[in-house]
Amino acid sequence: MATTHTHRTNVFLVEDSAPIRARLAEMLGNVEGVSIVGEAETPASAIEGILRTRPDSVVLDIRLTGGSGIEVLRKVCPVAPNIIFIMLTNHPDPQYRKICMESGASYFLDKSAEFEKVKEVITALGAVH
């Protein structure tokens, strides 16, 4: 007899736009098994929050209040290599993609064209666990 258990997927949101953060939280909050464990809009609060909560994944914007998501990647990835980073940006330029992927991001999504894909990625990551 097979038993199914739902793995909780903990997600941390890093986005300087409150309306976009709210939209992400609402979209992901509707996914079974997903918990939003924190939110931040600055690199410093993101780094502190991510390291404190140790989520399964982080949705991270490149442009943040007072800094950059790339800074977050460079600080967190070396000390927490198991966290999956999903970049979601209005700056899908190839040079940003390259820097983000080299700095530890697993996904790089264009906010204007692939916003809904965040839900697909988080759902797939939850199914893997």
C-alpha positions in Angstrom: 0.0 0.0 0.0 1.6 3.3 -1.1 1.5 6.2 1.2 1.9 9.7 0.0 3.3 12.5 2.1 3.5 16.1 1.2 6.9 17.7 1.5 6.6 21.3 2.6 8.6 23.5 0.2 9.8 26.6 2.0 10.2 29.7 -0.2 11.8 33.0 0.6 10.8 36.0 -1.6 13.3 38.8 -2.3 11.8 41.6 -4.3 11.9 45.4 -3.8 8.4 46.0 -5.2 5.8 45.3 -2.6 3.0 44.7 -5.2 5.1 42.2 -7.0 6.1 40.5 -3.7 2.4 40.3 -2.8 1.5 38.8 -6.2 4.3 36.2 -5.8 3.1 35.3 -2.3 -0.5 35.0 -3.4 0.5 32.9 -6.5 2.8 30.6 -4.5 0.6 30.5 -1.5 -2.1 28.8 -3.6 0.3 25.9 -4.4 -0.3 22.9 -2.1 2.7 22.2 0.1 4.4 25.6 -0.4 5.1 27.9 2.5 6.4 31.5 2.2 8.9 31.6 5.1 10.1 35.2 4.6 10.3 38.3 2.5 12.9 41.0 2.0 13.5 44.0 -0.2 17.2 44.8 0.6 20.3 42.6 0.1 21.1 42.8 3.9 17.7 41.8 5.0 17.6 39.1 2.3 20.9 37.6 3.4 20.0 37.6 7.1 16.5 36.2 6.4 17.7 33.4 4.1 20.4 32.3 6.4 18.1 32.4 9.4 15.2 30.4 7.7 17.2 28.2 5.4 14.4 27.8 2.8 14.4 25.2 0.0 14.3 28.0 -2.6 14.5 31.7 -3.0 12.8 33.9 -5.6 15.3 36.7 -6.1 15.2 39.9 -8.1 18.4 41.5 -9.5 17.6 45.1 -8.6 16.9 45.6 -4.9 16.6 48.5 -2.6 20.2 49.5 -1.8 21.9 46.8 -3.8 21.6 43.8 -6.0 20.4 40.2 -5.9 23.8 39.2 -7.3 25.3 40.3 -4.0 22.8 38.0 -2.2 23.8 35.1 -4.4 27.5 35.7 -3.8 27.0 35.9 0.0 24.6 33.0 0.5 25.5 30.3 -2.0 28.9 29.5 -0.6 27.5 29.0 2.9 24.1 27.4 1.9 24.8 25.6 -1.4 21.6 23.5 -1.2 19.2 26.5 -1.5 17.8 26.8 -5.0 17.8 30.4 -6.3 15.3 31.4 -9.0 16.2 34.8 -10.4 13.1 36.7 -11.6 14.0 40.0 -13.2 13.0 42.8 -15.6 16.7 42.7 -16.8 16.9 39.4 -18.7 20.1 40.5 -20.5 22.6 37.8 -21.4 25.3 39.3 -19.2 23.0 39.3 -16.2 22.1 35.7 -16.9 25.7 34.7 -17.1 26.7 36.5 -13.8 23.7 35.1 -11.9 24.3 31.5 -13.1 28.0 31.7 -12.3 27.1 33.1 -8.9 24.9 30.2 -8.0 21.4 30.8 -9.5 19.6 27.7 -10.8 17.0 29.5 -12.8 16.9 32.9 -14.6 13.4 34.1 -15.5 12.2 37.2 -17.3 9.6 38.9 -15.0 7.6 40.2 -18.0 7.4 37.0 -20.0 7.9 34.2 -17.5 6.3 35.4 -14.2 3.9 32.4 -14.0 6.8 30.0 -14.6 7.9 30.6 -11.0 4.9 28.6 -9.9 5.8 25.7 -12.3 9.4 25.7 -11.0 8.5 25.8 -7.3 5.9 23.0 -7.9 8.5 20.9 -9.7 11.0 21.4 -7.0 8.5 20.4 -4.4 7.7 17.2 -6.3 11.4 16.3 -6.3 11.7 16.3 -2.5 
